[in-house]
């Protein structure tokens, strides 16, 4: 998976196998619909506490899944920090958490544009 931030959107791009096994497609959110940007140093601990998820789940190792209510997307793997952000105007989806080694830099880029 890759995370790309442009002037207009935040995109989470999944590989074919992540899409198939995770029951998800790529996620694209307009930057104006992104808020509450944070970096999670241990996202695996957070995902394990969110309840039942649908998609690819390898507990304590790898998740490409959504909550049953479809309001949160978790694309996380052990040992990698995550970019977390709230989503508006995207149907049921309310929060995206995605692991990327660039989480801190992406969060700074997103929050500096919101100021």
matplotlib code that plots the C-alpha trace (Angstrom):
import matplotlib.pyplot as plt

x = [0.0, 1.1, -0.1, 0.0, -0.9, -1.5, -2.8, -6.3, -6.6, -5.2, -5.0, -4.4, -3.5, -3.7, -2.1, -4.4, -4.1, -4.8, -7.9, -9.1, -8.3, -9.1, -12.4, -11.5, -10.7, -8.4, -9.4, -9.4, -10.5, -10.5, -8.1, -11.0, -12.7, -9.7, -9.4, -8.1, -4.8, -2.6, 0.3, -0.1, 3.2, 1.5, -1.5, -1.7, -2.6, -5.4, -6.8, -7.1, -9.4, -11.8, -14.0, -15.1, -13.5, -14.3, -11.4, -7.8, -6.9, -3.7, -4.0, -1.0, 0.7, -1.4, -4.9, -6.5, -10.0, -13.0, -15.2, -18.6, -20.3, -17.9, -17.0, -13.3, -10.7, -7.6, -4.6, -1.9, 1.1, 3.2, 6.2, 5.2, 3.7, 0.3, -1.3, -4.8, -7.3, -11.0, -13.1, -16.1, -18.5, -17.4, -20.5, -20.2, -16.4, -15.4, -11.8, -8.8, -5.7, -2.9, 0.7, 3.5, 7.1, 6.4, 3.5, 5.1, 6.0, 2.6, 0.8, 2.9, 2.1, -1.7, -1.9, 0.2, -2.3, -5.2, -3.8]
y = [0.0, 3.6, 6.9, 9.9, 13.5, 16.0, 19.6, 18.2, 14.8, 12.1, 8.7, 5.3, 3.0, -0.8, -3.6, -6.1, -8.7, -6.2, -5.1, -8.7, -10.1, -6.9, -6.4, -2.8, -0.5, 2.4, 5.3, 8.9, 11.7, 15.4, 17.4, 19.7, 16.6, 15.6, 16.7, 15.5, 14.3, 12.3, 10.0, 6.7, 5.1, 1.8, 1.4, -2.4, -1.8, 0.5, -1.7, -4.7, -2.7, -1.5, -4.6, -6.8, -6.1, -7.3, -8.0, -9.3, -9.9, -11.4, -10.4, -8.5, -8.5, -7.1, -5.6, -4.4, -4.2, -2.1, -2.1, -3.8, -0.4, 0.5, 3.8, 3.0, 1.7, 0.1, -0.6, -1.3, -3.6, -4.2, -2.0, 0.8, 4.1, 5.1, 8.3, 8.7, 11.2, 11.9, 11.9, 14.0, 13.6, 10.0, 8.0, 5.8, 6.2, 8.5, 7.6, 6.1, 4.7, 3.7, 2.6, 4.4, 5.1, 8.7, 9.1, 12.0, 14.0, 13.4, 14.5, 17.7, 18.4, 17.9, 19.9, 22.8, 23.1, 23.2, 26.2]
z = [0.0, -0.7, 0.6, -1.7, -0.7, -3.4, -3.3, -3.9, -2.2, 0.1, -1.7, -0.2, -3.0, -2.4, -4.3, -6.0, -3.3, -0.6, -2.4, -2.9, 0.6, 2.4, 0.7, 0.0, -2.9, -3.1, -0.8, -2.2, 0.1, -0.9, 1.3, 2.3, 3.8, 6.0, 9.6, 13.0, 11.5, 13.9, 13.9, 15.8, 16.9, 17.7, 15.5, 16.0, 19.7, 18.6, 15.9, 18.2, 20.5, 17.8, 17.7, 14.8, 11.4, 7.9, 5.5, 5.9, 9.5, 10.9, 14.6, 15.9, 12.5, 9.6, 8.9, 5.7, 7.0, 7.9, 11.0, 10.6, 10.5, 7.7, 9.5, 10.0, 7.5, 9.1, 6.8, 9.4, 10.0, 13.1, 13.6, 11.2, 12.4, 11.0, 9.6, 11.1, 9.8, 10.1, 6.9, 6.0, 3.0, 2.1, 2.9, 6.0, 6.2, 9.2, 9.9, 8.0, 9.7, 7.3, 8.0, 6.3, 7.2, 6.2, 8.6, 10.5, 7.3, 5.8, 9.0, 9.1, 5.4, 6.0, 9.2, 7.8, 4.9, 7.4, 9.4]

ax = plt.figure().add_subplot(projection="3d")
ax.plot(x, y, z, "-o")
ax.set_aspect("equal")
plt.show()
